[in-house]
Amino acid sequence: MYTFPNKLKVLALSFMLIGLAGLIYGFMSAPKTIEESKAIVAAAAHHGDGHGDAHAAAPVAHTEGHGQEHASAGEHHDAAHDEHVFHQLSNKPWAALYVAAFFFFMIALGTLAFYAIQRAAQAGWSPVLFRVMEGITAYLLPGGLIVIAILAASGLHFNHLFIWMDPEVVAHDKLIAGKTGFLNVPFFLARAVIFLGGWTAYRFISRKYSLAQDEANDDSNHVKNFRWSAGFLVFFIVTESIMSWDWIMSIDPHWFSTLFGWYVFASMFVTGITVIALITIYLKSNGYLEKVNDSHIHDLGKFMFGVSVFWTYLWFSQFMLIWYSNIPEEVTYFITRIEDYNITFFGMIAMNFLFPLLILMNSDYKRTNYFIVMAGIVIVLGHYLDVFNMIMPSAVGDQWFIGVPEIGGFLFFMGLFLYIVFTALTKAPLHAKGDPYMGESERFHY
């Protein structure tokens, strides 16, 4: 049985406390009025911030050299602009919270999908890793409830992350008004509850059969697990796509992509596999998982490499199809990210594609823990930036900065993730001895 080390427990709790302090600071420092928002923008302009200069100069551009009528129109436009910037700055701590909450939740969901695929495929190499996967997916329910709580807070107008939830916006926007049959708060939250309920129900059922198989005299629990896993994958691929439209794409309801569900899936899938590899290596280095060998690490490295390339294919396909068609309502999505998020947008490509490609292409490197850990840390951080790039431009526009609330959110949820996952690992033996493919997995050699 695994024992949760006190040092790791203290580290996880420390991350949570430091992260919580950062989030609280973010909410306390957010503007409460439009005047406070204007003061923040003016201060940014005074310190030479390019965005602040642009916003500070805007009123002059609207009024200079025009008559009284144009000045009045300019003042009206400036007031609308000031309110828009106020909402963006108010959204900043909420967006930081949401990015981190969704990111760590998607690690658990991506791991659950990988686990279900192994079960449905009756893979012979992976049973020695099943308990690690089951431990990671323990975060699914608490992490999902936090995400749904943030979505509910949006529906109650505590923030403006989802502009389609604002009746005034809908009343003056024909495009959003045409989507109200799908994008309305009750149906939106009901879908979220159904999705999380289905995912966690499968996790509970599969875990139950997995533990029961350890004490069984036949393979009946394994067969039931196989059937449930095959059925779950059908449910998952439909609900994951809708979830990605709801929870991320609808933050910018004027834009859509038919590839988006697959794109989000690839991101959560590769991040989940990477975390499986990192936790497996950590446990093995501490004397656990003695049946795991270099070939298992090599296979995880192959998945990290392969799905990174798959993610890049989807990223480029979405980008290329939208960019060369040059339709204004589509291409603005990428223009915003290239102009205002240049560093994170292109840095993400280097971290999620170039780095894994160069490191994990070599077969020997995929057997070496050092290279897997190094590549894994970069992939995890790179896909945090991926989620950041998906959410922040529509939520806070060009008022972004990776500062205290963003780092605080990441640390808080990383600490919570570590605490829940490693606590779950103590609840059952790390060796799923009853699995009928365990012998094949123990002898696995690539």
N, C-alpha and C positions, 0 to 999 in steps of 0.2 A: 504493500500500500504506500502511496505517495504521502509525504508530510510537507505541508506548506511551510517553508523556512521563515523564521521570524524576520530575517534581514529583508527578504523579498516582500513580506507582508508590510513591514515598516516603510519600505520604498514605495509600495503601492499607495498606502495611506498618505504618505508625504506628497506624492504627486497629486492626490485628490485635494489635499488641503491647500497646496500652493496654487493649483489650478482654480479652485473655488475662489480663492482670494483674487486671482486675476480676473475671473468673470465678474465678481462683485464690483471690482474697480471699473471694469468696462461699463457696467450698467450705471454706476454712480456718476461716471464722467460723461455719459451720453447727454446731449442737450435735452432740456425739458421744454424749451420754448423756441420759437423761431429766432428770437433775439439772441439767445445763447448759441444757436446754430450759426448765425451770422458772425458772432464774435469768434467762434472757432475757425471759421473760414478765413476771417480777417487775420487771425493770428498765424494761420498757415501761410497766408500770402506774405505776411511780414517776415516770416522765416525763410522765404524764398521757395515755397512749394509751388510747383507749376500749376496744380489744380486750383490752389487758392488764388493765384494771380488771375487765372481765367475767370473765376467766379467774382472776384473783387472788381474786375474790369468790366464785367457784363453790364452793370447799370449805365456806365458811361457810353458804351457802344449803342445802347438802346435810345438814349436821349440826346446825345450830342448832335447839334446841327439840324435838329428837326423842330417843327412848330409845336404849338400847344397840344394839338390833337395827337400827334405822334408821341409826344412826351407822356400824355395820359395813357396811351396804349403801351408804351414802354414800361410805365410804372406798374400797370396791371400784369404785364409779362414778368417783370422783376418779382412781384409778389408771388406769382405762381412758381417762379424759379426758386425763390427762397423757401417756400413751403416744400418743394420737391427735395431740395438739399437737406432740409430739416428731417424729412422722413428717411433719407438715406443715412444720415448720421445717427438717427435714432435706431435704425435697423442694425447698425454695425455690431453691437454686442449680441443681439439676437442672432444675426447671421453667423457670428463666430461660434456661438453655442450650437446652432443648428448644423453647421459644417462638421464640427467635431462629433456631435451626437450621431449624425447619419454615417460618418466615416467608420466609426467603431462598430456601429450596428451592421453595416454592410460587410464587415469582416466576418462576423458570425453568420450572416446570411449566405455569403459566398462559400464559407466552409460547409454549411449545411447542404448546399447544392452539390459540392464536391463529394461529400459523404454519401449522399443519396445516389449519386452516379456510381460510386464504388460498390454500393449495395446492389443496385439494379443490374450492374454489369457483372456481378459476382466475381469481382477482380481478385486474383490470387496473391498479388504483391502487397496489398494495403492493409489487411486485418491487424497487423502489429501497430498500426497508427490509429485504429478506430477510437480508442479511448481518448487520444489527444483531440481528435475531431469532436468527439462528444463533449469534452471539456470546454472547447472553444464555443460550441453552439449553446452552452449554458447561458451565455451573455445575450442570447437572442431575445428572450422575453423582457428582462429588465431594460435592455437597450432599446427595444422596440417601444416599450411603454413610454420611455422618455421622449423618443421622437414623436409619438402620437400626442403627448402632452404639449410639445412645442407647436404641433399643428393645430391643436385645440386652442392654444393661446392666440394663434394667428386668427382663428375663426372668431374669437372673442375680442378681436381688435386691440390686443396688447402690443401688436407690432404691425408693420406693413410689408412683411416678406412676400405675401401673395396679394398682388394688387386687385385680383379678380374678386377678393373677399370684401372689397370696399364698394358699397352700393352706389356711391357717388361716381366712382370710376366707371362702373358698369353702365350707369345711366347715360354717360357721355361717350361710350366706346362701343360702336356697333359690332366690332369683331368679337369682343369679350361677351357682349350681350347675347350674341348668337351661340355661345358655348355654355350658357347657364344651365341647360338641361343636364350637362355632365359636370361642369364646374360650379357646384353649389355646396355650401359648407356641410349640411347634413349628409348628403350622399358621399361627399369627399371623406368625411370622418368615418362613415359606415364602411366604406371600402377599406380604409386603413385598418379598422378593427377586424374585418373579415380576413384580410391578408395576414395580419400578424397572428390571428387565431389559427388559421390553417397551417402556417409555418411552425408555430410552437406546438401544435397538436401532433404534427408528424414527428417533430424532435422528441416529444414525450413518448410517443408510441414506439418509435424505433429504439430509443434508449432502453425502454422497458423490455423489449424483445431481446436486445443485445445482452443485457444483464441476465435475463432468464436463460439464455442459451448457455451461459457458463455452467449452470447447474443441471441442464437437461440431459436426458439419455438418448435423445434423437435430434433430428434437424428441423423439427416443426417450427420453432421460433425463428430460425434462420429463413425458412421459406416464407413465413408471414412477413418478416422484415423485407425480404426481396419484393413481395407483392406491394406492400405499402410504399416502398421506395419508388417503384416503377410508376405507381399511380400519382405519388407526390410530384414527380418530375413534370408531369403534364400540368398539374395545378400550379407548380412553381413558375414555369416558363410563361404562362399567361399572366399570373398575378405580378410577377417581377416586372414585366413590361409595363403594365398599368401603373404599378407603384412608381416606376421611374418617370412616367408622364405626370403623375399626380404630385409626387413629393419634390421633384426637381424641375422638370420641364415647365410645369405650370407657374413657376415663379416668374417666367417670362411668357405670358399667355399669347403673345403676338407671334411667337416663333414655334415651329415644330420640326421634328425630324423623324422620319420613319425608321431610322437606324438607332434611335436613342435608347430604346430598351436593350438592344444587344450591346450597345456601347457601355451602358452602366453595368450590365451583367459581366462583361469582360473585365471591367475595373474591379468589381467586388470578387470575382472568381480568382483572379491572379493574386489579389491582396490576401484573400483567405488561404490560398495554397501557400503563399509566402509565410504567413504567420504559423501555419502548421509546421513548416520546415524549421522556423526559428525556435518554436517551443519544443519541438522534437530534439533538436540539437542541444538546447539548454538542459532538458531532462536527461538526455544520454550523458552529457558531460558531468552530471551530478549522480551518476551511477544507476539511473533508471533506464527502462526500455532496452534491456540487454539483448533482446532479439532483433532490434533494429541494426542493420548493417549499412555499409557504404552504398550498396545498391539501392536501398530505400531512399537514402539522401539523394542519390543520383537521379532517381525517378522524380522526386519532388523538384529537383533542379531542372529537369527536362520540362515539367509542367510550367514552372516559373518562366523558363525561356520561351516555350511554345505559346503560352497564353499572352505573354508580353508582346510577341509578334502579332498575335491575333488582335489584341487591343489596338496596336498601331495600325493594322489594316483597317479596322473599323473607324478609328480616328481620321485616317487619311481619306477613306471613302466618304465619310460625312463631310469633311472639309472640302474635298475636291468637287463633289457634286454640287455643293452650295456655291462655292467660290466661282467656278467657271460659268454657271448659269447666270450669276450676277443679278438675281432678282432682289430688289431693295429690301423687302420685308424678311428675306432669308439671310442675306449676306451681312446685315447689320449685327447679327449675333457674333460673327467672327471679327468684324471691324472693331467692335467694342473691346473684345479681348486682345486683339493685336495692338490696338492703340493705347489702351489704358492698363492692360495686364501683360505687357510685353515680356517681362522677366519670368513671371510664373507660367505664362502660356507656353513659351518656347523652352523654358527650363524643365517643365513637365515632360516634354518630348524627349529631352536628353536623359532624364532620370528614368522614364518608363520604357524607353526603347533602346537608345544608344548604349547606355551603361549595361543593362542586362544582356544585350546582344553581344557586346565585346567580351564580357566576363563569362557568361554562361554558354557561349558557343563551344568552348573547349570541354571535351568530355571529362578530362581529368579534373578540371576545376569543379565540376558538378559533384565530385566525390569528396571534395575538400571543404570541411566545415567553415574555414575562414572565408572562403570565397562565397559560399552560400549565405553566410551571415552578412557579409559586406554588401552583396547584391540585394539581399532581402531588406536591409535597412533602407537602402536607396529606393527600392520599389515601394515600400510602405510610405515613405515620405513623399515620393513622387505621386502616388495615388491620393494622398491627402491633398496635394496641390491640384490634382484632377478634380476632386470634389469642390475644392475652393474655387476653381475656375468655372465650374458649372453653376455655382450658387451665387457667389459674391457680385459678379458684374450686374446681374439683374436686381439684386437686393440692395446694394450700396453704391452702384455705379462707380465713378472714379474717386469716391471718397474712401478707398480701401487702403489698408496698411496692415502688415502682419506685425501686430503689436501685442500689448499685454492681454487683451481679451482673447485674441486668436491663440496665443501660446498657452494662456490659462485654460481655454477650452480643451485644447489637445491634451494637456497634462492631466486635467481632471478626468477625462474619459479614458485616457490610457491607464491611469491608476485604478479606476473603477473596473475596467476590462480585466486588468491583471488580477485584481482581487477576486472577482467572480470566477474567472476561468481557473485559476490555481486552487481556489476553494473547491470547485467542482471536481477537479482531478483527484482530490483526497477522498471522494465519496465511493470510489469503486477501484478494484485492481486495475493497473495500467495494462495488464495483459489479458486480452479477451480470449481466454483459454478454450472456450466452448465453440468458437467459430469453426465450421467444418473446413475452411480454407487456411486455418492458422498454420498447419504444418507446411503447406506450400509457401506461405508468407515467410516463415522462419528460415526456409531453405532458399529463399529468393536470391538469385544471382544474375546480374546483367552482364 
